[in-house]
């Protein structure tokens, strides 16, 4: 099978949004009515903005995975935080080193940006792959900084 990881193009915003929507439906966000139009707009903006990071995993020309991030100003210090926004690889295309390659591209991208104080990655849902993802982050010198808890409002 031939795969490639390339910089996302604006015309791929809908395909990426569909993948991210699937990802959101696997986590705490499944409790909310996700506005698909806002999701597409955010994906598009991330692809085209200077401070956005978006790569896609393609298989035979079709988008089957994505990794997105952005820079945000640190609220209390002078500088920026490179934040992972979403990662998803369709289940039929997992098992290779695609995640690691996209993660490494994100780390490389953030390291080249001036005034970046830190690069963050959040595990938004706990599942069978969580220990493996944690190990990949640890290999790349990420440190565990916090835990997230969610109180859902009905």
DAJOCOR-V922844 format. One record per residue. N is the residue number from 1. PHI is phi in radians with two decimals (NA if undefined). Layout:
n->N phi->PHI
n->N phi->PHI
This chain:
n->1 phi->NA
n->2 phi->-1.71
n->3 phi->-2.16
n->4 phi->-2.55
n->5 phi->-1.95
n->6 phi->-2.37
n->7 phi->-1.08
n->8 phi->-1.21
n->9 phi->-1.88
n->10 phi->-0.96
n->11 phi->-1.18
n->12 phi->-1.69
n->13 phi->-1.01
n->14 phi->-1.21
n->15 phi->-1.08
n->16 phi->-1.14
n->17 phi->-1.05
n->18 phi->-1.10
n->19 phi->-1.14
n->20 phi->-1.16
n->21 phi->-1.08
n->22 phi->-1.02
n->23 phi->-1.09
n->24 phi->-1.09
n->25 phi->-1.28
n->26 phi->-1.65
n->27 phi->-2.12
n->28 phi->-1.07
n->29 phi->-1.18
n->30 phi->-1.12
n->31 phi->-1.39
n->32 phi->-2.06
n->33 phi->-1.52
n->34 phi->-1.25
n->35 phi->-1.41
n->36 phi->-1.12
n->37 phi->-1.15
n->38 phi->-1.13
n->39 phi->-1.08
n->40 phi->-1.07
n->41 phi->-1.06
n->42 phi->-1.16
n->43 phi->-1.07
n->44 phi->-1.02
n->45 phi->-1.04
n->46 phi->-1.12
n->47 phi->-1.13
n->48 phi->-1.60
n->49 phi->-1.33
n->50 phi->-1.11
n->51 phi->-1.69
n->52 phi->-1.86
n->53 phi->-2.16
n->54 phi->-2.63
n->55 phi->-2.19
n->56 phi->-2.18
n->57 phi->-1.72
n->58 phi->-2.03
n->59 phi->-2.21
n->60 phi->0.90
n->61 phi->1.47
n->62 phi->-1.77
n->63 phi->-1.25
n->64 phi->-2.15
n->65 phi->-2.84
n->66 phi->-2.69
n->67 phi->-2.53
n->68 phi->-2.24
n->69 phi->-2.70
n->70 phi->-2.72
n->71 phi->-1.70
n->72 phi->-2.28
n->73 phi->-1.21
n->74 phi->-1.21
n->75 phi->-1.25
n->76 phi->-2.19
n->77 phi->-2.37
n->78 phi->-1.46
n->79 phi->2.59
n->80 phi->-2.20
n->81 phi->-2.07
n->82 phi->-1.55
n->83 phi->-2.05
n->84 phi->-1.24
n->85 phi->-1.71
n->86 phi->-3.10
n->87 phi->-2.40
n->88 phi->-2.73
n->89 phi->-2.20
n->90 phi->-0.94
n->91 phi->-0.91
n->92 phi->-1.23
n->93 phi->-2.10
n->94 phi->-1.58
n->95 phi->1.83
n->96 phi->-1.63
n->97 phi->-1.76
n->98 phi->-1.09
n->99 phi->-1.04
n->100 phi->-1.05
n->101 phi->-1.12
n->102 phi->-1.19
n->103 phi->-1.05
n->104 phi->-1.10
n->105 phi->-1.15
n->106 phi->-1.10
n->107 phi->-1.08
n->108 phi->-1.07
n->109 phi->-1.00
n->110 phi->-1.19
n->111 phi->-1.23
n->112 phi->-1.56
n->113 phi->-1.45
n->114 phi->-1.23
n->115 phi->1.13
n->116 phi->-1.48
n->117 phi->-1.48
n->118 phi->-2.82
n->119 phi->-2.04
n->120 phi->-2.07
n->121 phi->-2.46
n->122 phi->-1.91
n->123 phi->-1.64
n->124 phi->-1.45
n->125 phi->-2.58
n->126 phi->-1.69
n->127 phi->-2.66
n->128 phi->-1.10
n->129 phi->-1.51
n->130 phi->-0.97
n->131 phi->-1.03
n->132 phi->-1.16
n->133 phi->-1.09
n->134 phi->-1.01
n->135 phi->-1.13
n->136 phi->-1.11
n->137 phi->-1.15
n->138 phi->-1.09
n->139 phi->-1.02
n->140 phi->-1.76
n->141 phi->1.22
n->142 phi->-1.24
n->143 phi->-2.00
n->144 phi->-1.32
n->145 phi->-1.86
n->146 phi->-2.85
n->147 phi->-2.19
n->148 phi->-1.94
n->149 phi->-2.23
n->150 phi->-2.19
n->151 phi->-1.89
n->152 phi->-1.45
n->153 phi->-1.73
n->154 phi->-1.56
